[in-house]
Amino acid sequence: MRKATNGSQNRNTRRTFLKSTGALATGFYLAGAGSAPARGETLAVDGGPKAVTVSAGGATSWPHFGDEERKAVDAVVSSPGYGEIDAFEKDWKEHFQPPYCKAHMNGTSALISGLFGLNLPAGSEILVPSLDPWFGILPMRFFDLVPVFVDSKPRTMNFDLDDAKKRLTAKTRGIEVVHLFGLPCEMEAICDFAKEKGLVILEDCAHAHNASINGKYVGNWGQIGAFSCQGSKVLPAIEGGMANYENREYYERAATFGHYECPGRFPDDSKYRKYGTGLGMKLRMHPMGAALARCQLRKIDAQTEMERSQHHELNARLCQLPGIYEQAPGPGVKRVYWAGNHLFLDPAKAGMSRETAIKALSAEGVSISKFGYSVSHRDVAFREAEFWRHMPVIPDRLPGLEEIERTGISLPRFTRPVPELVDQYVKAFEKVWAHRGQLGKA
Ligand SMILES: Cc1ncc(COP(=O)(O)O)c(C=O)c1O
């Protein structure tokens, strides 16, 4: 069986980092708050030269489509048909090794089919993080499922299992996790808990194609894993989706929901074979999307590896600075990056506010902003009784999520190798940190 290439993140030790960057010699930015700025380095915000002079150019553009994709789409135009969908499913199965998979129109339809596929009784409660857009949560209402919003861990942004445990009731039947921005959740612990309590797991892997834990890809941990192939995603097809299924029952039920062409292809003994109509939806992936996805799948290992090592280099250096943290990968985790490189800034340790740091870094030429993302428990659609037979369970406070909102900062996802730019980003942070005593007083 093909495994994800081995899990270790090859973390730089602090010492190798210090050696490699020459920081032992200069050392200034590692000193406590109030350390003196390096001589001659006036902050750009005070009129000095910018630290970042290299243009990002196309280093943040995505998707990368070229001749290979053009030819693949052209071939579908020249010979219209659905063959690319079957071929995509075959390629996907070879790469990710799920027991079963089905291509869908998009990630949302993969999630909706998954919720149907799980076949849970009306009123079942599903533990789901609030820090997650609506795609896999709002459709729960179609199946009389009840979202129970759970907190997120302030240093990973992912599902907080300890908080979830407190929200368990006699009606809890499932967990829906999302591997946010490409960082896998702590699936071993979540799966153990689910097994102990008899819960099913739906993994929303929209951001995390090719991410793995101890060599096992995300999407293969729970009973069902749903992926988006929308144009910004790690495996982009402009629009498209895929789902992995742990067993034949989940696969056949979920596929029958939105693919009337499937039941006729199931084995004779399938209980879904009789539904030549499907079960009410039509969620077929567009074959041009499938053709694009196949091209991207051929390049996904090289692309995610390049991005992983580049962001690792950047983050390992930035996290040497007081008060800067990255989304912490657990042991054996190989993450990917989607929609940014999200970090945290603790103002008490940094000695200046997040706003002050962002202002100074922006002036240096760093593309940086406060972190912001969908928070579903505040969304009006989860609060109006006309949409729900069983009202969602909405907590008053989610402290972990609030901490993420207070401390999160977002840098770009670099989709091409840009070592000089990475170096300049580090220099910009170091320069601002060298002035943090003065900035902190302002
Ligand atoms: C976490 C998450 N899940 C699901 C989806 C839905 O995917 P799609 O846009 O392909 O329907 C998205 C889309 O951005 C997403 O961010």
The ligand as an ORCA input file, in Angstrom:
! r2SCAN-3c Opt
* xyz 0 1
  C     -13.504     23.919      5.153
  C     -14.262     23.862      3.856
  N     -15.099     22.841      3.645
  C     -15.788     22.714      2.501
  C     -15.678     23.644      1.503
  C     -16.529     23.504      0.296
  O     -15.841     23.167     -0.859
  P     -16.402     23.603     -2.277
  O     -16.167     25.062     -2.420
  O     -15.624     22.787     -3.239
  O     -17.847     23.261     -2.317
  C     -14.802     24.717      1.661
  C     -14.636     25.724      0.599
  O     -13.874     26.654      0.694
  C     -14.080     24.832      2.869
  O     -13.242     25.867      3.100
*
